[in-house]
Amino acid sequence: MIDVYRVADGVLQRLDLPESGLPPDTVWVDVLEPQGSDLARVQTALQIELPTREEMEEIELSSRIYQEGNATFLTALVPVNADTAAPGTTAITFIRTPGPMVTLRYADPQPFKTFAARATRVRDIAPTPDLAMIGLMDTIIDREADLLERAGTILDALSKEVFKTKARNASVASADLEAAVRRLGQVEDLNSRVRESAHTLIRVLTYLGTGGFVESKGSKDFRARIKVLQRDLQSISEQSAFLGQKGSFLLDATLGLINIQQTAIIKIFSVAAVVFLPPTLVASIYGMNFDIMPELKWALGYPWALLLMVLSAILPYLYFKRKGWL
């Protein structure tokens, strides 16, 4: 799918790619999951060769940020499916040509919908290709900040859940802790995706801010907004690192509490062994089949054996309790 955005009365107007080529006032060309014919049409209209999906996903810096002729190719990772239990990232390539700004993508992250909807309603959001690209990056960064805020809220709730008063039912408490571990894993997965995306965007903005983007070297507004976005990304990176440490602490604490519960269960079996082992020994002694056992002919032998078993259970328990071993 190819969406072409041109400026009309200060706002962006969406239209399909015309057969005759791009309108002269085109600001942004958004290419989503291009097929063979669409890809050929875009490359013909822009006179550039678009990277393949495999090339976009390469991790080398030289494969993500480079220039070919008059076009600058900038690839960054953007979070997708962030509202689900399985968040991920997708590679987005920003291409700045002498004409419009081009985005090439194989997923549909939320910031693209948000920016397009806002730019088609509010005037002067994206009057030039440069500001359209920066505005789109700004929307992506805002989305990442919102995701980190949500992750922080979840971690605060999990912290209260983990350290709350012990549940009356041990099985309920164990289930709650296991659910907390799974939730912590999901939050850390989201946090790592945002952190990875922020690092790639920092590289892109650093390249733009150091003059690598020739077309906008003279635009003070463009460079000023780059600095603002760089500071925002630095804050996001710091917040992400903090949330990562907090998540690690909560995970260690949760696993520690689970270990304590398991130790308490083993302790119950140990107490049972201490209580029942001595009476079992007494019963085993009087259960032996020897011919000469004086207590067998004793009238009080049975009560004596019962009393001896009770005392053999209570006395060791009290002794271990006094020593603090139970």
C-alpha positions in Angstrom: 0.0 0.0 0.0 1.3 3.4 -0.9 -0.1 6.6 0.6 1.0 10.0 -0.7 0.6 13.1 1.4 0.6 16.6 0.0 0.2 20.0 1.6 -3.2 21.6 1.1 -4.3 24.6 3.1 -1.6 24.0 5.7 -2.6 20.4 6.4 -1.6 17.1 4.8 -4.0 15.6 2.3 -3.8 11.9 1.5 -4.1 10.5 -1.9 -3.1 7.4 -3.9 0.1 7.4 -5.9 -0.9 8.9 -9.3 0.1 7.0 -12.4 1.6 10.3 -13.8 4.0 10.5 -10.8 4.2 12.5 -7.6 2.5 15.9 -7.2 5.1 18.7 -6.9 3.9 19.6 -3.4 4.3 16.0 -2.0 5.7 16.0 1.5 5.5 12.4 2.5 5.3 9.0 0.8 4.4 6.1 3.1 5.1 2.7 1.7 3.6 -0.2 3.6 4.3 -3.8 2.7 5.1 -3.0 -0.9 4.5 -5.7 -3.5 6.5 -6.0 -6.7 4.4 -3.6 -8.8 4.1 -1.0 -6.0 7.8 -1.2 -5.3 8.6 -0.6 -9.0 6.2 2.4 -9.1 7.7 4.1 -6.1 11.3 3.5 -7.3 10.4 4.9 -10.7 8.6 8.0 -9.2 11.4 8.8 -6.8 14.4 7.6 -8.9 15.8 5.6 -6.0 16.3 1.9 -5.1 14.5 0.9 -1.9 16.2 -1.5 0.4 14.8 -5.0 0.8 13.2 -6.2 4.1 16.3 -8.3 4.8 18.6 -5.3 4.3 16.4 -3.2 6.6 16.8 -5.8 9.4 20.6 -6.0 9.3 22.2 -4.9 12.5 25.3 -3.2 11.0 25.3 0.5 11.4 26.5 0.9 7.8 23.4 -1.0 6.7 21.0 1.2 8.7 22.4 4.6 8.0 23.9 5.4 4.6 23.6 7.7 1.6 23.1 6.7 -2.0 23.3 9.5 -4.5 21.0 12.3 -3.3 19.0 10.1 -0.9 19.7 9.5 2.7 18.5 6.1 4.2 17.9 6.0 8.0 16.6 2.8 9.6 15.4 2.5 13.1 13.4 0.0 15.2 9.9 1.0 16.3 7.8 -0.9 18.9 4.8 -2.9 17.5 2.0 -4.9 19.2 2.9 -3.0 22.4 -0.6 -3.4 23.8 -0.5 -7.2 23.6 1.3 -9.9 25.7 3.9 -10.3 22.9 5.4 -6.9 22.0 8.0 -6.6 19.3 9.9 -4.2 17.1 9.9 -3.6 13.4 12.4 -1.9 11.2 11.3 1.4 9.6 13.4 3.1 7.0 13.2 6.9 6.6 14.4 8.0 3.2 15.0 11.7 2.6 15.2 12.5 -1.1 15.6 15.9 -2.7 11.8 15.8 -2.9 9.5 14.1 -0.3 10.3 12.1 2.7 9.6 8.4 2.3 8.9 5.8 4.9 9.3 2.1 4.1 7.8 -0.4 6.5 6.4 -3.9 6.8 4.2 -3.3 9.9 1.8 -0.7 11.1 2.9 0.8 14.4 0.5 3.1 16.2 2.6 6.3 15.8 2.1 6.3 12.1 -1.7 6.3 12.5 -1.5 8.9 15.2 0.8 11.2 13.2 -1.2 10.9 9.9 -4.5 11.6 11.6 -3.1 14.6 13.4 -1.3 16.0 10.4 -4.4 15.8 8.3 -6.4 17.9 10.9 -4.0 20.4 12.4 -2.3 23.1 10.3 1.4 23.4 9.9 2.2 20.1 11.6 4.3 18.9 8.6 4.7 21.8 6.1 8.0 20.4 4.7 9.5 16.9 4.3 12.1 17.6 6.9 9.6 18.7 9.6 7.3 15.8 8.6 10.1 13.3 9.3 10.9 15.0 12.6 7.3 15.2 13.5 6.9 11.4 12.8 9.9 10.6 15.0 8.6 12.9 17.7 5.3 10.9 17.7 7.3 7.6 17.9 9.2 9.0 20.9 6.0 10.1 22.6 4.6 6.6 22.1 7.7 5.1 23.7 7.4 7.5 26.6 3.8 6.4 27.1 4.8 2.8 27.0 7.4 3.3 29.7 4.9 5.2 31.9 2.6 2.2 31.6 5.4 -0.2 32.4 6.2 1.9 35.5 2.6 1.9 36.6 2.5 -1.9 36.2 5.7 -2.3 38.2 4.4 -0.1 41.0 1.2 -2.3 41.2 3.3 -5.5 41.2 5.5 -4.1 43.9 2.5 -3.6 46.2 1.2 -7.1 45.2 4.5 -8.8 45.9 5.2 -7.1 49.3 1.6 -7.1 50.6 0.5 -8.9 53.7 0.9 -12.7 53.4 -2.3 -14.4 52.0 -4.3 -16.6 54.3 -4.1 -19.4 51.8 -0.6 -20.5 50.9 -1.7 -21.9 47.5 -3.3 -18.6 46.7 -0.1 -16.7 47.6 2.0 -19.0 45.5 -0.4 -18.6 42.5 -0.2 -14.8 43.0 3.6 -14.8 43.0 3.8 -17.0 39.9 1.4 -14.7 38.1 3.7 -11.8 39.2 6.7 -13.5 37.7 5.0 -13.9 34.4 3.8 -10.2 34.4 7.3 -9.1 35.3 8.6 -11.0 32.3 6.1 -9.3 30.0 6.9 -5.8 31.4 10.7 -6.4 30.9 10.1 -7.6 27.4 8.2 -4.4 26.6 10.9 -2.3 28.3 13.7 -4.0 26.4 11.9 -3.3 23.1 11.5 0.4 24.0 15.2 0.6 25.0 16.3 -1.1 21.8 14.2 1.3 19.7 15.5 4.3 21.6 19.1 3.4 20.9 18.4 3.1 17.2 16.6 6.4 17.1 19.5 8.0 19.0 21.9 6.9 16.2 19.6 8.3 13.6 19.2 11.7 15.3 23.0 11.9 16.1 23.6 11.4 12.4 21.2 14.1 11.5 22.5 16.5 14.2 26.1 16.2 13.1 25.4 17.4 9.6 25.1 14.1 7.9 21.8 15.2 6.5 23.0 17.7 3.9 19.6 19.0 2.8 18.7 20.4 6.3 22.1 21.7 7.5 20.8 25.3 7.2 17.5 24.7 9.0 17.8 26.1 12.5 14.3 24.9 13.4 15.2 21.4 12.2 18.4 21.2 14.2 16.8 22.6 17.3 14.1 20.0 17.2 16.7 17.3 16.7 18.3 18.4 20.0 15.0 18.3 21.8 14.3 14.8 20.5 17.8 13.7 21.6 17.2 14.9 25.1 13.9 13.2 25.1 15.5 9.9 24.0 18.2 10.3 26.7 15.4 10.6 29.3 13.7 7.5 27.9 17.0 5.6 28.0 17.6 6.6 31.6 14.0 5.7 32.6 14.2 2.4 30.8 17.4 1.6 32.7 15.7 2.5 36.0 12.7 0.3 35.2 15.0 -2.5 34.2 16.7 -2.3 37.6 13.4 -2.1 39.4 12.1 -5.1 37.5 15.2 -7.1 38.3 14.8 -6.3 42.0 11.1 -7.3 42.0 11.9 -10.5 40.1 14.6 -11.4 42.7 12.3 -10.5 45.5 9.4 -12.6 44.0 11.7 -15.6 43.5 12.9 -15.2 47.0 9.4 -15.2 48.4 8.6 -18.3 46.4 11.7 -19.9 47.8 10.6 -19.0 51.3 7.2 -20.6 50.7 8.8 -23.7 49.4 11.1 -23.8 52.4 8.1 -23.5 54.7 6.5 -26.5 53.1 9.7 -28.5 53.6 9.8 -27.3 57.2 6.3 -28.7 57.8 7.5 -32.1 56.6 10.5 -31.8 58.9 8.3 -31.1 61.9 6.1 -34.0 61.0 9.1 -36.2 60.8 10.4 -35.0 64.2 6.9 -35.6 65.8 6.2 -39.0 64.4 9.6 -40.6 64.2 10.1 -41.3 67.9 6.6 -42.8 68.4 7.2 -44.9 65.4 10.4 -46.2 67.0 8.5 -47.0 70.2 5.8 -48.8 68.3 8.5 -50.7 66.3 10.2 -51.9 69.5 7.0 -53.2 71.0 6.0 -54.7 67.7 8.9 -57.1 67.6 8.0 -60.8 67.9 10.4 -61.9 70.7 9.2 -64.5 73.1 10.5 -62.7 76.2 9.1 -59.2 76.4 8.1 -58.3 80.0 5.7 -55.5 79.0 3.6 -57.9 76.9 2.2 -59.5 80.1 2.0 -56.3 82.0 -1.6 -55.1 82.7 -0.6 -51.4 82.1 1.7 -52.2 79.2 -0.6 -50.8 76.5 -1.3 -47.5 78.3 2.5 -47.3 79.1 3.3 -47.7 75.4 0.8 -45.0 74.4 2.2 -42.6 77.0 5.7 -43.3 76.0 4.9 -42.6 72.3 3.2 -39.3 73.2 6.1 -38.2 75.4 8.6 -39.2 72.7 6.8 -37.0 70.3 6.3 -34.0 72.5 9.7 -33.8 74.2 11.9 -33.7 71.1 9.5 -31.1 69.6 9.7 -28.9 72.7 13.5 -29.2 72.7 13.9 -28.3 69.0 11.4 -25.4 69.5 13.4 -24.1 72.4 16.6 -24.2 70.3 14.9 -22.3 67.6 15.3 -25.0 65.0 11.6 -25.2 64.3 
